[in-house]
């Protein structure tokens, strides 16, 4: 899981730049829109931290590096073409950006979850690597 600062920065950027679908909470207990419509979720599967400088307390630089994953869940039975365009638009929100101290690089093209065809939603997702430096 990312630090709170990274989590807040990513969520704020997403909420400021995305209004096509609801964004569900990762710990929302499986809550999905009531009307069988698309929705987004954000995951923070990996994060590592290392100390970059050694000095007096609270003046050391630490670096957090990791990746976050954005998942677009689409109701089964819909053509994917318009949703692929949505994913490309989302990727551009995070590709090569710096916001609230978080630096991102390329956002990988989307992948699909073949297992999702057994449920009510089909998943398209992509990951974005990030770096965040902070003093502690």
ROLUMRO-88848 format. One record per residue: residue in three letters; y, x, z of N, C-alpha, C in turn. Coordinates in steps of 0.001 Angstrom, whole numbers. Layout:
residues N
+--------+---------+---------+---------+---------+---------+---------+---------+---------+---------+
: residu :    n_yy :    n_xx :    n_zz :   ca_yy :   ca_xx :   ca_zz :    c_yy :    c_xx :    c_zz :
+--------+---------+---------+---------+---------+---------+---------+---------+---------+---------+
:    ala :       Y :       X :       Z :       Y :       X :       Z :       Y :       X :       Z :
...
+--------+---------+---------+---------+---------+---------+---------+---------+---------+---------+
END
This chain:
residues 136
+--------+---------+---------+---------+---------+---------+---------+---------+---------+---------+
: residu :    n_yy :    n_xx :    n_zz :   ca_yy :   ca_xx :   ca_zz :    c_yy :    c_xx :    c_zz :
+--------+---------+---------+---------+---------+---------+---------+---------+---------+---------+
:    unk :   -1184 :     845 :       0 :       0 :       0 :       0 :    1238 :     883 :       0 :
:    unk :    2216 :     490 :    -725 :    3478 :    1213 :    -782 :    4251 :    1035 :     518 :
:    unk :    5217 :    1907 :     739 :    6104 :    1757 :    1892 :    6940 :     490 :    1723 :
:    unk :    7515 :      31 :    2824 :    8324 :   -1186 :    2779 :    9510 :   -1031 :    1830 :
:    unk :   10112 :     162 :    1795 :   11262 :     393 :     919 :   10880 :     236 :    -552 :
:    unk :    9737 :     767 :    -946 :    9277 :     647 :   -2328 :    8908 :    -797 :   -2626 :
:    unk :    8164 :   -1422 :   -1727 :    7787 :   -2827 :   -1898 :    9033 :   -3688 :   -2122 :
:    unk :   10031 :   -3530 :   -1260 :   11261 :   -4320 :   -1371 :   11986 :   -4052 :   -2684 :
:    unk :   12054 :   -2798 :   -3098 :   12758 :   -2441 :   -4338 :   12069 :   -3043 :   -5560 :
:    unk :   10763 :   -2926 :   -5622 :   10015 :   -3463 :   -6765 :   10141 :   -4986 :   -6814 :
:    unk :    9965 :   -5632 :   -5680 :   10051 :   -7094 :   -5655 :   11458 :   -7574 :   -6009 :
:    unk :   12488 :   -6891 :   -5520 :   13865 :   -7280 :   -5837 :   14138 :   -7137 :   -7327 :
:    unk :   13680 :   -6052 :   -7922 :   13898 :   -5849 :   -9362 :   13158 :   -6910 :  -10171 :
:    unk :   11933 :   -7194 :   -9774 :   11158 :   -8214 :  -10472 :   11824 :   -9579 :  -10351 :
:    unk :   12218 :   -9958 :   -9151 :   12838 :  -11267 :   -8944 :   14177 :  -11397 :   -9667 :
:    unk :   14911 :  -10294 :   -9811 :   16198 :  -10328 :  -10502 :   16049 :  -10395 :  -12024 :
:    unk :   14883 :   -9995 :  -12531 :   14698 :   -9899 :  -13980 :   13607 :  -10802 :  -14542 :
:    unk :   13071 :  -11694 :  -13735 :   11959 :  -12528 :  -14204 :   12093 :  -13952 :  -13675 :
:    unk :   12159 :  -14912 :  -14603 :   12229 :  -16304 :  -14183 :   11283 :  -17200 :  -14982 :
:    unk :   10359 :  -16587 :  -15717 :    9433 :  -17366 :  -16545 :    8347 :  -18065 :  -15727 :
:    unk :    7949 :  -17444 :  -14604 :    6858 :  -17984 :  -13800 :    7162 :  -17768 :  -12324 :
:    unk :    6455 :  -18478 :  -11459 :    6546 :  -18144 :  -10038 :    5917 :  -16769 :   -9786 :
:    unk :    6373 :  -16116 :   -8730 :    5786 :  -14852 :   -8283 :    5112 :  -15163 :   -6953 :
:    unk :    3787 :  -15023 :   -6906 :    3060 :  -15378 :   -5700 :    2984 :  -14193 :   -4751 :
:    unk :    2860 :  -14501 :   -3501 :    2717 :  -13493 :   -2454 :    1279 :  -12987 :   -2450 :
:    unk :    1102 :  -11678 :   -2364 :    -233 :  -11090 :   -2363 :   -1075 :  -11581 :   -1197 :
:    unk :    -435 :  -12005 :    -140 :   -1158 :  -12493 :    1028 :    -962 :  -13998 :    1199 :
:    unk :    -801 :  -14686 :      84 :    -516 :  -16112 :     121 :   -1728 :  -17008 :     248 :
:    unk :   -2873 :  -16449 :     527 :   -4052 :  -17274 :     734 :   -4547 :  -17973 :    -519 :
:    unk :   -4404 :  -17338 :   -1678 :   -4911 :  -17936 :   -2900 :   -4041 :  -19043 :   -3448 :
:    unk :   -2796 :  -19112 :   -3005 :   -1895 :  -20154 :   -3485 :   -1538 :  -19918 :   -4942 :
:    unk :   -1757 :  -20921 :   -5755 :   -1382 :  -20873 :   -7164 :    -552 :  -22121 :   -7447 :
:    unk :     211 :  -22113 :   -8530 :    1014 :  -23300 :   -8845 :     139 :  -24550 :   -8959 :
:    unk :     653 :  -25649 :   -8509 :    -104 :  -26899 :   -8462 :    -393 :  -27477 :   -9848 :
:    unk :     395 :  -27133 :  -10839 :     255 :  -27768 :  -12145 :    -478 :  -26906 :  -13170 :
:    unk :   -1338 :  -25988 :  -12742 :   -2124 :  -25176 :  -13669 :   -1220 :  -24452 :  -14681 :
:    unk :    -219 :  -23749 :  -14157 :     716 :  -23010 :  -14991 :     579 :  -21516 :  -14696 :
:    unk :    1093 :  -20652 :  -15579 :    1012 :  -19205 :  -15345 :    1773 :  -18793 :  -14086 :
:    unk :    1372 :  -17663 :  -13516 :    2075 :  -17104 :  -12369 :    1862 :  -15594 :  -12333 :
:    unk :    2748 :  -14910 :  -11609 :    2669 :  -13451 :  -11451 :    2270 :  -13099 :  -10034 :
:    unk :    1594 :  -11976 :   -9920 :    1355 :  -11381 :   -8609 :    1551 :   -9873 :   -8749 :
:    unk :    1891 :   -9236 :   -7649 :    2150 :   -7796 :   -7638 :    1230 :   -7157 :   -6606 :
:    unk :     596 :   -6062 :   -6988 :    -297 :   -5329 :   -6104 :     186 :   -3885 :   -5997 :
:    unk :     -89 :   -3278 :   -4880 :     254 :   -1879 :   -4644 :   -1025 :   -1140 :   -4249 :
:    unk :   -1905 :    -844 :   -5230 :   -3235 :    -328 :   -4898 :   -3292 :    1121 :   -4445 :
:    unk :   -2276 :    1915 :   -4779 :   -2356 :    3325 :   -4405 :    -971 :    3883 :   -4099 :
:    unk :    -912 :    4663 :   -3037 :     313 :    5373 :   -2670 :     -81 :    6588 :   -1843 :
:    unk :     573 :    7688 :   -2101 :     363 :    8915 :   -1338 :    1721 :    9460 :    -919 :
:    unk :    1730 :   10193 :     177 :    2975 :   10766 :     671 :    2756 :   12235 :     984 :
:    unk :    3759 :   13042 :     636 :    3719 :   14453 :    1007 :    5098 :   14902 :    1467 :
:    unk :    5101 :   15902 :    2332 :    6354 :   16455 :    2834 :    6800 :   17545 :    1885 :
:    unk :    8060 :   17453 :    1405 :    8580 :   18425 :     444 :    9352 :   19552 :    1110 :
:    unk :   10017 :   19268 :    2214 :   10806 :   20294 :    2900 :   10458 :   20305 :    4379 :
:    unk :   10688 :   21461 :    5002 :   10466 :   21605 :    6438 :   11790 :   22037 :    7044 :
:    unk :   12254 :   21270 :    7996 :   13535 :   21572 :    8624 :   13646 :   20847 :    9933 :
:    unk :   14864 :   20559 :   10307 :   15073 :   19860 :   11567 :   14591 :   18412 :   11427 :
:    unk :   14204 :   17802 :   12534 :   13734 :   16415 :   12479 :   14757 :   15498 :   11810 :
:    unk :   14281 :   14518 :   11093 :   15059 :   13511 :   10363 :   15862 :   14096 :    9215 :
:    unk :   15577 :   15358 :    8852 :   16236 :   15948 :    7686 :   15217 :   16527 :    6728 :
:    unk :   13977 :   16115 :    6870 :   12928 :   16552 :    5959 :   12814 :   15558 :    4815 :
:    unk :   12566 :   16072 :    3625 :   12378 :   15214 :    2470 :   10886 :   14963 :    2293 :
:    unk :   10539 :   13696 :    2170 :    9171 :   13284 :    1895 :    9152 :   12591 :     543 :
:    unk :    8025 :   12673 :    -142 :    7874 :   12022 :   -1442 :    6667 :   11099 :   -1404 :
:    unk :    6920 :    9861 :   -1751 :    5831 :    8893 :   -1930 :    5613 :    8730 :   -3422 :
:    unk :    4374 :    8841 :   -3844 :    4013 :    8607 :   -5237 :    2850 :    7635 :   -5278 :
:    unk :    2854 :    6785 :   -6260 :    1780 :    5813 :   -6383 :    1937 :    4996 :   -7652 :
:    unk :    1368 :    3820 :   -7631 :    1474 :    2905 :   -8764 :    1422 :    1482 :   -8229 :
:    unk :    2124 :     606 :   -8906 :    2003 :    -813 :   -8612 :    1473 :   -1511 :   -9848 :
:    unk :     850 :   -2638 :   -9627 :     195 :   -3385 :  -10705 :     769 :   -4791 :  -10728 :
:    unk :    1174 :   -5218 :  -11913 :    1677 :   -6580 :  -12093 :     625 :   -7357 :  -12879 :
:    unk :     255 :   -8516 :  -12344 :    -791 :   -9341 :  -12938 :    -190 :  -10682 :  -13356 :
:    unk :    -327 :  -10998 :  -14635 :      73 :  -12303 :  -15149 :   -1196 :  -13133 :  -15293 :
:    unk :   -1292 :  -14202 :  -14538 :   -2454 :  -15093 :  -14595 :   -2103 :  -16292 :  -15453 :
:    unk :   -2905 :  -16509 :  -16495 :   -2663 :  -17552 :  -17485 :   -3810 :  -18556 :  -17415 :
:    unk :   -3513 :  -19859 :  -17404 :   -4598 :  -20839 :  -17379 :   -5560 :  -20642 :  -18557 :
:    unk :   -6841 :  -20755 :  -18280 :   -7867 :  -20627 :  -19320 :   -7614 :  -21666 :  -20405 :
:    unk :   -7833 :  -21264 :  -21655 :   -7715 :  -22187 :  -22775 :   -6414 :  -22064 :  -23551 :
:    unk :   -5497 :  -21204 :  -23120 :   -4236 :  -21002 :  -23835 :   -4330 :  -19752 :  -24704 :
:    unk :   -3644 :  -19782 :  -25834 :   -3571 :  -18583 :  -26678 :   -2820 :  -17496 :  -25917 :
:    unk :   -3250 :  -16250 :  -26092 :   -2640 :  -15145 :  -25351 :   -1386 :  -14577 :  -26006 :
:    unk :   -1146 :  -14886 :  -27276 :     -23 :  -14286 :  -28001 :    1316 :  -14415 :  -27267 :
:    unk :    1733 :  -15597 :  -26834 :    3040 :  -15652 :  -26156 :    3028 :  -14898 :  -24826 :
:    unk :    1889 :  -14851 :  -24180 :    1813 :  -14187 :  -22876 :    1807 :  -12668 :  -23016 :
:    unk :    1271 :  -12172 :  -24130 :    1382 :  -10731 :  -24401 :    2848 :  -10337 :  -24544 :
:    unk :    3634 :  -11198 :  -25164 :    5073 :  -10933 :  -25292 :    5728 :  -10929 :  -23909 :
:    unk :    5298 :  -11813 :  -23019 :    5825 :  -11816 :  -21649 :    5510 :  -10506 :  -20949 :
:    unk :    4281 :  -10027 :  -21123 :    3888 :   -8765 :  -20494 :    4744 :   -7626 :  -21030 :
:    unk :    4989 :   -7599 :  -22339 :    5851 :   -6557 :  -22906 :    7256 :   -6627 :  -22317 :
:    unk :    7769 :   -7838 :  -22126 :    9097 :   -7994 :  -21513 :    9086 :   -7475 :  -20077 :
:    unk :    8043 :   -7766 :  -19337 :    7920 :   -7269 :  -17968 :    7829 :   -5750 :  -17934 :
:    unk :    7068 :   -5184 :  -18851 :    6934 :   -3728 :  -18896 :    8295 :   -3067 :  -19092 :
:    unk :    9146 :   -3680 :  -19927 :   10460 :   -3087 :  -20197 :   11371 :   -3126 :  -18971 :
:    unk :   11126 :   -4045 :  -18043 :   11914 :   -4118 :  -16808 :   11694 :   -2866 :  -15955 :
:    unk :   10500 :   -2278 :  -16044 :   10152 :   -1150 :  -15179 :    9998 :     183 :  -15912 :
:    unk :    9943 :     182 :  -17222 :    9700 :    1418 :  -17977 :   10888 :    2374 :  -17895 :
:    unk :   10635 :    3585 :  -17340 :   11656 :    4627 :  -17311 :   12918 :    4239 :  -16566 :
:    unk :   12781 :    3674 :  -15391 :   13929 :    3179 :  -14638 :   14062 :    3880 :  -13285 :
:    unk :   15276 :    3835 :  -12735 :   15516 :    4226 :  -11354 :   16291 :    3091 :  -10706 :
:    unk :   15769 :    2590 :   -9574 :   16397 :    1473 :   -8874 :   16079 :    1601 :   -7393 :
:    unk :   17106 :    1473 :   -6579 :   16972 :    1548 :   -5113 :   16191 :    2783 :   -4678 :
:    unk :   16392 :    3898 :   -5379 :   15722 :    5146 :   -5029 :   14324 :    5308 :   -5601 :
:    unk :   13797 :    4286 :   -6246 :   12466 :    4338 :   -6853 :   12618 :    4736 :   -8312 :
:    unk :   11832 :    5731 :   -8747 :   11815 :    6158 :  -10149 :   10479 :    5765 :  -10755 :
:    unk :   10524 :    5125 :  -11922 :    9299 :    4737 :  -12627 :    9254 :    5436 :  -13981 :
:    unk :    8051 :    5508 :  -14523 :    7855 :    6115 :  -15840 :    7295 :    5059 :  -16780 :
:    unk :    6477 :    5466 :  -17705 :    5907 :    4531 :  -18665 :    5070 :    3457 :  -17999 :
:    unk :    5183 :    2259 :  -18509 :    4362 :    1145 :  -18044 :    3247 :     960 :  -19066 :
:    unk :    2024 :    1221 :  -18641 :     882 :    1184 :  -19557 :     749 :    -182 :  -20226 :
:    unk :     281 :    -217 :  -21482 :      31 :   -1515 :  -22114 :    -953 :   -2334 :  -21284 :
:    unk :    -896 :   -3642 :  -21464 :   -1694 :   -4523 :  -20609 :   -3189 :   -4396 :  -20882 :
:    unk :   -3935 :   -4701 :  -19841 :   -5385 :   -4800 :  -19950 :   -5765 :   -6212 :  -19530 :
:    unk :   -6944 :   -6634 :  -19911 :   -7406 :   -7959 :  -19536 :   -8574 :   -7829 :  -18573 :
:    unk :   -8749 :   -8831 :  -17767 :   -9859 :   -8874 :  -16833 :  -10931 :   -9768 :  -17429 :
:    unk :  -11982 :   -9174 :  -17989 :  -13046 :   -9943 :  -18639 :  -13740 :  -10890 :  -17670 :
:    unk :  -13754 :  -10567 :  -16392 :  -14392 :  -11439 :  -15404 :  -13581 :  -12692 :  -15148 :
:    unk :  -12302 :  -12672 :  -15505 :  -11458 :  -13824 :  -15194 :  -11808 :  -15056 :  -16022 :
:    unk :  -12576 :  -14900 :  -17100 :  -12941 :  -16066 :  -17914 :  -13874 :  -17013 :  -17164 :
:    unk :  -14419 :  -16575 :  -16049 :  -15292 :  -17439 :  -15258 :  -14508 :  -18323 :  -14282 :
:    unk :  -13237 :  -18139 :  -14184 :  -12407 :  -18912 :  -13265 :  -11459 :  -19820 :  -14014 :
:    unk :  -10375 :  -20198 :  -13363 :   -9397 :  -21097 :  -13964 :   -8283 :  -20341 :  -14682 :
:    unk :   -8181 :  -19016 :  -14421 :   -7099 :  -18218 :  -15005 :   -7642 :  -16971 :  -15680 :
:    unk :   -6947 :  -16558 :  -16739 :   -7233 :  -15311 :  -17437 :   -6145 :  -14332 :  -17030 :
:    unk :   -6500 :  -13103 :  -16713 :   -5526 :  -12141 :  -16199 :   -5164 :  -11070 :  -17222 :
:    unk :   -3860 :  -10864 :  -17351 :   -3301 :   -9746 :  -18108 :   -2541 :   -8903 :  -17096 :
:    unk :   -2777 :   -7603 :  -17085 :   -2101 :   -6784 :  -16088 :   -1711 :   -5433 :  -16659 :
:    unk :    -770 :   -4794 :  -15974 :    -375 :   -3430 :  -16316 :      51 :   -2720 :  -15042 :
:    unk :      -5 :   -1400 :  -15083 :     364 :    -584 :  -13925 :    1560 :     287 :  -14252 :
:    unk :    2339 :     573 :  -13220 :    3531 :    1397 :  -13367 :    3507 :    2493 :  -12294 :
:    unk :    3460 :    3762 :  -12701 :    3544 :    4839 :  -11709 :    4976 :    4976 :  -11201 :
:    unk :    5115 :    5370 :   -9933 :    6446 :    5506 :   -9352 :    6513 :    6716 :   -8434 :
:    unk :    7764 :    7087 :   -8125 :    8059 :    8139 :   -7127 :    9241 :    7657 :   -6293 :
:    unk :    9184 :    7986 :   -5006 :   10255 :    7593 :   -4087 :   10434 :    8724 :   -3076 :
:    unk :   11615 :    9345 :   -3039 :   11926 :   10396 :   -2082 :   12774 :    9826 :    -952 :
:    unk :   12490 :   10257 :     270 :   13245 :    9763 :    1412 :   13304 :   10826 :    2517 :
:    unk :   14287 :   10664 :    3392 :   14442 :   11562 :    4548 :   13755 :   10956 :    5763 :
:    unk :   13135 :   11817 :    6535 :   12505 :   11342 :    7786 :   12533 :   12453 :    8807 :
+--------+---------+---------+---------+---------+---------+---------+---------+---------+---------+
END
